[in-house]
Amino acid sequence: MALPAINTATHYDSEPAEFILPDLLSDCHYPLRVNPHYDAIFRVSEQWLIDEGRLVEPEITNFVGLRAGYLTAACYPDANAFYLRVCSDIINWSWKLDDWLDEFNVDSALGIRECCISAFRDPINFQTDKTAGKMCKSFFSRFRETGGPGCTERFIHAMDLDNCDKKHIHDLESYITLRRDTSGCKFCFVLVEYAAGIDLPDEVLSHPIMMATEDAANDHISWSNDIFSYNVEQSRHDTYNLTGVLMRERGLDLQGAVDYSGQMCKIAMQRFEDNRANLPSWGEEIDRQVAIYVQGLQDWIIANLHWSFESTRYFGKDGQAVKRDGIVKLLPKRPL
């Protein structure tokens, strides 16, 4: 994978107070489309997560500010109300799952993984008292009502929740590989199939050009997320971030690493378009389904960019100002 050339970085004697975001939206000309069922579905799905996940304050306020329902509606704009509700419940649950996994040790995290995989395998008969498992049973019993067999198996595989040791990722190449698995994109891309009511053959999804198309979309979503989340993550001393990896490995200062990350996103966008244009034909009906699927990857790319400024997750209440001006003021680091 070609990477941008490194310009000479400017190193500061003191920590910078701010950095400027790359203008990723100007490089992405895809239209943003929001599902017409958004208003009705996001409210009931939010309440489901609050009730079933047993959220209390400040968890509730933080979750509502996340605006996960908006992200889901923009990622699956053509889904009917039933499919959108299932997708919304899954994505809401995945955000809460991240919090649970961060709170637990390795053994507890593996216990959640095993519980969830068992619930996916048999959501009707599997019994558990774990909150995460009960929620899996709820949404995946509905998923299985209409999800095709290939789509169902791909979802279970993508939701393999093994605890990755992210603290020992130092070089860019290994980070890129691992980030594709930890971004959440893989199960979200399976939901593109599910929401459209299609079940692509394995030989289509395993084709090298299709895999390269998926990787390019995953990279753009993951790396742009790393740029947007850097400020919050650096404040809590979290170094599992593309920007942090570039600063360490390539000797870049913060602004240089952010700019370099932006160039990587631009290259990923071009890779997505180049591979999309070179996809082979599998016959009229499969080609129709492939076009729907790749459109779904496109919807994810543009939805992620807009949602990042709508949500309070990365920029608090300043999302629209940051979107307009591109200036991110660094948060102070929390005490260790």
C-alpha positions in Angstrom: 0.0 0.0 0.0 1.5 3.3 -1.1 1.9 5.9 1.7 2.4 9.6 1.3 5.9 11.1 1.4 7.0 12.6 4.8 7.7 16.3 4.9 10.1 17.7 7.4 8.3 18.2 10.7 8.4 21.2 12.8 9.2 20.3 16.4 8.1 22.5 19.3 9.9 23.1 22.5 6.5 22.8 24.3 3.3 21.0 23.8 1.1 22.6 21.2 -2.2 24.0 22.4 -4.2 23.0 19.3 -4.1 21.4 15.9 -5.9 21.8 12.6 -8.0 19.0 11.1 -7.5 18.0 7.4 -10.5 18.9 5.3 -11.7 15.3 4.8 -15.2 16.4 3.7 -13.8 18.3 0.7 -12.2 15.1 -0.5 -15.4 13.1 -0.2 -18.1 14.2 -2.6 -20.6 11.4 -1.8 -24.1 12.6 -0.9 -25.3 12.2 2.7 -28.6 10.3 2.9 -30.6 9.8 6.1 -33.1 7.0 6.5 -36.7 8.4 6.5 -37.5 6.1 9.5 -34.8 7.8 11.6 -37.0 9.8 14.0 -39.3 6.9 14.8 -36.6 4.2 15.2 -33.8 6.0 17.0 -36.0 6.8 20.0 -37.2 3.3 20.7 -33.7 1.9 20.1 -32.2 4.4 22.5 -34.7 3.5 25.1 -34.0 -0.2 24.5 -30.3 0.3 25.1 -31.0 2.4 28.3 -33.4 -0.1 29.7 -31.7 -3.4 28.7 -28.2 -2.1 29.3 -29.2 -0.7 32.7 -27.7 2.7 32.0 -27.5 5.3 34.8 -26.3 8.9 34.7 -23.9 10.1 33.4 -24.0 7.1 31.1 -27.4 8.1 29.8 -26.4 11.6 28.9 -23.2 10.4 27.3 -25.0 7.8 25.3 -27.7 10.2 24.0 -25.0 12.7 23.0 -23.3 10.0 21.0 -26.2 10.2 18.5 -25.6 6.6 17.4 -29.1 6.5 15.9 -28.2 9.3 13.5 -25.1 7.4 12.4 -27.1 4.2 11.8 -29.8 6.0 9.8 -27.1 7.6 7.6 -25.2 4.3 7.1 -28.3 2.3 6.1 -30.5 5.0 4.5 -32.6 2.6 2.4 -33.4 0.0 5.1 -37.1 -0.5 6.0 -38.2 0.2 9.6 -37.7 -3.4 10.8 -34.2 -3.7 9.4 -33.2 -0.3 10.6 -34.4 -1.1 14.2 -32.2 -4.3 14.2 -29.2 -2.4 12.9 -29.7 0.4 15.4 -30.0 -2.0 18.3 -26.8 -3.8 17.2 -24.8 -0.6 16.8 -26.1 0.9 20.1 -25.2 -2.3 21.8 -21.7 -2.3 20.2 -20.9 1.1 21.7 -21.9 -0.1 25.2 -19.9 -3.3 24.7 -16.8 -1.2 24.2 -17.3 0.4 27.6 -17.9 -3.0 29.2 -14.7 -4.5 27.7 -12.7 -1.4 28.8 -13.9 -1.9 32.3 -13.1 -5.7 32.6 -9.9 -7.7 32.8 -8.9 -10.2 30.1 -10.7 -13.1 31.7 -14.0 -11.2 32.2 -13.7 -9.9 28.6 -13.3 -13.4 27.3 -16.3 -14.4 29.3 -18.4 -11.8 27.6 -17.1 -12.9 24.2 -18.0 -16.5 24.8 -21.5 -15.5 26.1 -22.2 -13.3 23.1 -21.0 -15.9 20.6 -23.2 -18.5 22.2 -26.2 -16.1 22.0 -25.5 -15.5 18.3 -25.3 -19.3 17.7 -28.6 -20.0 19.4 -30.4 -16.8 20.4 -33.7 -18.6 21.3 -32.5 -21.5 23.5 -29.2 -20.1 25.0 -29.8 -19.0 28.5 -27.6 -16.4 30.4 -27.9 -13.9 33.2 -25.2 -11.6 31.6 -26.7 -8.3 30.4 -24.6 -8.3 27.2 -25.7 -11.8 26.3 -29.4 -11.0 27.0 -29.1 -8.0 24.6 -27.5 -10.3 22.0 -30.4 -12.7 22.2 -32.8 -9.8 21.7 -31.4 -8.3 18.6 -30.0 -11.5 17.0 -33.2 -13.5 17.2 -34.7 -10.7 15.1 -31.7 -10.6 12.8 -32.1 -14.4 12.1 -35.7 -13.9 11.1 -34.6 -12.5 7.7 -30.8 -12.6 7.6 -29.4 -15.1 4.9 -27.2 -18.0 6.0 -24.0 -16.5 4.6 -24.8 -13.1 6.1 -25.5 -14.6 9.5 -22.3 -16.6 9.6 -20.3 -13.6 8.4 -21.8 -11.5 11.2 -20.9 -14.0 13.9 -17.3 -14.3 12.5 -16.9 -10.5 12.4 -18.2 -10.2 16.0 -15.3 -12.4 17.3 -14.6 -10.4 20.4 -11.1 -11.7 21.3 -9.3 -9.2 23.5 -6.5 -7.7 21.4 -3.3 -6.6 23.1 -3.3 -3.1 21.6 -0.6 -1.8 24.0 2.2 -3.5 22.1 1.4 -2.1 18.6 4.4 0.1 17.7 4.9 0.0 13.9 2.6 1.4 11.3 2.2 -1.7 9.3 1.0 -3.9 12.2 -1.3 -1.1 13.4 -3.0 -0.8 10.0 -3.6 -4.6 9.9 -5.0 -4.7 13.5 -7.1 -1.5 13.1 -9.1 -3.2 10.3 -10.2 -5.8 12.8 -10.8 -3.5 15.8 -12.6 -0.7 14.0 -16.0 -2.4 14.1 -16.3 -1.9 10.3 -16.4 -5.6 9.5 -19.6 -6.4 11.3 -21.1 -3.0 10.2 -20.4 -4.0 6.6 -22.2 -7.3 7.1 -25.2 -5.2 8.2 -25.1 -3.5 4.8 -26.0 -6.9 3.3 -28.6 -7.6 6.0 -30.3 -4.2 5.7 -30.6 -4.6 2.0 -32.0 -8.1 2.2 -29.1 -9.6 0.2 -26.7 -12.5 0.9 -23.7 -12.3 -1.3 -21.8 -15.5 -2.3 -18.6 -16.2 -0.4 -16.7 -16.2 -3.8 -17.7 -12.6 -4.4 -16.7 -11.4 -0.9 -13.4 -13.3 -1.1 -12.4 -11.9 -4.5 -9.2 -9.9 -4.1 -10.7 -6.7 -5.7 -13.7 -6.9 -3.4 -11.5 -7.4 -0.4 -9.4 -4.4 -1.4 -12.5 -2.3 -1.8 -13.6 -3.2 1.7 -10.2 -2.6 3.1 -10.0 0.9 1.5 -13.4 1.8 3.0 -12.4 0.4 6.4 -9.1 2.3 6.3 -10.8 5.6 5.5 -13.4 5.2 8.3 -10.8 4.0 10.8 -8.2 6.6 10.1 -10.6 9.5 10.0 -12.0 8.3 13.3 -8.4 8.2 14.6 -7.9 11.8 13.6 -11.2 13.0 15.2 -10.8 11.0 18.4 -7.1 11.8 19.0 -7.8 14.7 21.3 -10.0 12.8 23.7 -7.7 9.8 23.6 -4.5 11.7 24.3 -6.2 13.3 27.3 -6.5 9.9 28.8 -3.1 8.7 27.7 -4.4 6.3 25.1 -1.8 5.7 22.4 -3.7 3.2 20.2 -4.3 5.8 17.5 -2.9 6.3 14.0 -1.7 9.8 14.9 0.2 8.6 17.9 1.8 5.7 15.9 2.9 8.2 13.3 4.4 10.5 15.8 6.4 7.7 17.4 7.5 5.8 14.3 7.9 8.6 11.8 9.2 11.3 14.1 6.4 13.7 13.3 5.1 16.4 15.5 1.3 16.4 16.2 0.3 18.6 13.3 2.6 16.7 10.9 1.1 13.4 12.1 -2.5 14.7 11.6 -1.6 16.0 8.2 0.0 12.7 7.2 -3.1 10.9 8.5 -5.3 13.1 6.3 -3.1 12.2 3.3 -3.5 8.5 4.1 -7.3 9.0 4.1 -7.2 10.7 0.8 -5.2 7.8 -0.7 -7.7 5.4 0.9 -10.5 7.2 -0.9 -8.8 6.9 -4.2 -8.1 3.2 -3.6 -11.8 2.7 -2.9 -12.8 4.3 -6.2 -10.1 2.5 -8.2 -11.0 -0.9 -6.9 -14.7 -0.2 -7.2 -14.2 0.6 -10.9 -12.3 -2.7 -11.4 -14.7 -5.1 -9.8 -15.4 -8.1 -12.1 -18.9 -9.2 -13.3 -20.6 -12.2 -11.7 -23.8 -12.0 -13.8 -26.7 -9.6 -13.8 -28.3 -10.5 -10.4 -25.1 -10.7 -8.4 -23.8 -7.5 -10.0 -27.0 -5.8 -8.9 -26.4 -7.0 -5.3 -22.7 -6.0 -5.4 -23.7 -2.5 -6.5 -26.0 -2.2 -3.5 -23.2 -3.5 -1.2 -20.6 -1.1 -2.5 -23.1 1.7 -2.3 -23.4 0.8 1.4 -19.7 1.1 1.9 -19.8 4.5 0.3 -22.7 5.5 2.6 -20.6 4.4 5.6 -17.7 6.6 4.5 -19.7 9.8 4.2 -22.0 9.1 7.2 -19.0 8.6 9.5 -17.5 12.0 8.5 -20.7 13.9 9.1 -21.7 12.0 12.3 -18.3 12.7 13.9 -19.2 16.4 14.2 -22.9 15.8 15.1 -21.9 13.6 18.0 -20.5 14.9 21.3 -18.1 11.9 21.5 -15.0 13.7 20.0 -15.7 17.4 20.2 -18.2 17.8 22.9 -20.7 20.6 22.2 -18.2 22.3 19.8 -18.7 19.8 16.9 -20.2 22.3 14.4 -17.6 25.0 15.2 -14.8 22.4 14.7 -16.5 21.3 11.5 -16.5 24.9 10.3 -13.1 26.1 11.4 -11.1 22.8 11.7 -9.4 23.9 14.9 -9.2 21.4 17.8 -8.0 22.8 21.1 -6.1 20.1 23.1 -7.6 18.9 26.3 -5.4 18.7 29.4 -4.2 15.2 30.2 -5.9 13.4 33.0 -3.8 12.6 36.1 -2.4 9.1 35.9 
